[in-house]
Amino acid sequence: MAFLFRRTIQAKGPNRFVVHLGREERAVLRAVCEDLAAALEEGDDNPNVRRLFPAGHASDPDVDRQYREMVHDDLVRSRREILLAVAASADDQELDRPTLEQWMVGLNAVRLVLGTALDVSEDAPPDLDADDPELPTWAVYEFLGSLVDASVHALSATFEG
């Protein structure tokens, strides 16, 4: 018996990609991107969001402060724009290359924030009980990981060489 496997995101040509997601999955995608965009607007007091803004210099606080003053606002703006673009295109059945690249970057940012909140390590995900309050967050984290992976595979399938 042969099983057909259809990737969540498939290349339709060199610059077009088909997205196979259900309504609920698209709603989750939109919600997490809008939530993170709103959190970025509120500032970086949230330690999970701070992870999106790496230090400019690990051992020199003065250089790090200068770096943050120089690039922080631009990083916040560009991350928000990407997240809102992903949220706006969540219901699209097809994406062009730039939009899929935005998905890859935006969803990876959400995963980074969720991973920080969950204290994800290199170890396997924990075995959680069905009533564990972290279970939904882990499910979203894994779902977004599969979308990032599918995006990478779809994009790489279009490269010649």
Secondary structure, 3 states (H helix, E strand, C coil): CCCCCCCCEEECCCCEEEECCCHHHHHHHHHHHHHHHHHHHHCCCCHHHHCCCCCCCCCCHHHHHHHHHHHHHHHHHHHHHHHHHHHHCCCCCEEEHHHHHHHHHHHHHHHHHHHHHHCCCCCCCCCCCCCCCCHHHHHHHHHHHHHHHHHHHHHHCCCCC
